[in-house]
Structures are given as C-alpha cells and as structure tokens.
Amino acid sequence: LDIRNQHQVLRIVGELCRQDGLSAVMVIHDLSLALKFCDKFLLLRQGEVYREGGHEILDEQAFWDVYGVRARVARVGDHHVVLVED
C-alpha cells in the first residue's frame, strides 16, 4: 500500500479495536509505522523470540542484534521514528 493507504488502514484498525474492545495482530517491517500504531511488540531473531513488550524494547542494542544495523528511535514532533545510521 502507498503511504496514505497504509495510514488509513492502520487508523481504521485502531479505531475498530478501541471501539469494540478488540486486539489486532499485525506483521509489519516498517518500525516507524509500528511505533505510531502499535502498543506491544514482539521481536524475532532467527525464528526465536528476542524481546517482547512496549516501545522501550526498541533500542540500539535490539536494532543491532535483530537487524544488524546501528539505529535509534528519535522523536519528531509528536511521533517516534527509527533512524538508521550509515
């Protein structure tokens, strides 16, 4: 999906969950979108659970261990985004 439709779909899913007391499970590789729309995270490394929990599990060590990149979470306005270092 393009960026507009990604946000629209994820916003609708979030609204349905809040209104009806539901939970949604999604597999998403865009960590910035995940930070915006998800409350809980499950990181996998080589098919095993690496970490689970809230936003706090997404730190520099996790990005290195799971994805092999130097990255960090930064705040931009009201949002958190993942920045990958060169």
WODA-V873415 format. One record per residue. RES is the residue in one letter. SS is DSSP state (a for helix, b for strand, c for the rest). PSI is psi in whole degrees, -180 to 180 (none if undefined). Layout:
BEGIN
<<RES:SS:PSI> <RES:SS:PSI>>
END
This chain:
BEGIN
<<L:c:149> <D:c:170> <I:a:-39> <R:a:-48> <N:a:-34> <Q:a:-51> <H:a:-40> <Q:a:-47> <V:a:-46> <L:a:-35> <R:a:-44> <I:a:-45> <V:a:-45> <G:a:-43> <E:a:-43> <L:a:-42> <C:a:-46> <R:a:-44> <Q:a:-42> <D:a:6> <G:c:35> <L:c:165> <S:c:147> <A:c:141> <V:c:130> <M:c:149> <V:c:120> <I:c:136> <H:c:-9> <D:c:100> <L:a:-29> <S:a:-41> <L:a:-42> <A:a:-43> <L:a:-33> <K:a:-37> <F:a:-10> <C:c:147> <D:c:-34> <K:c:152> <F:b:149> <L:b:111> <L:b:131> <L:b:143> <R:b:118> <Q:c:43> <G:c:4> <E:b:151> <V:b:124> <Y:b:-52> <R:b:157> <E:b:149> <G:b:-156> <G:c:-165> <H:a:-28> <E:a:-19> <I:a:-14> <L:c:87> <D:c:178> <E:a:-39> <Q:a:-42> <A:a:-44> <F:a:-39> <W:a:-49> <D:a:-39> <V:a:-42> <Y:a:-11> <G:c:29> <V:c:152> <R:c:117> <A:b:164> <R:b:161> <V:b:130> <A:b:152> <R:b:128> <V:b:107> <G:c:-124> <D:c:9> <H:b:156> <H:b:137> <V:b:155> <V:b:125> <L:b:123> <V:b:129> <E:c:153> <D:c:none>>
END
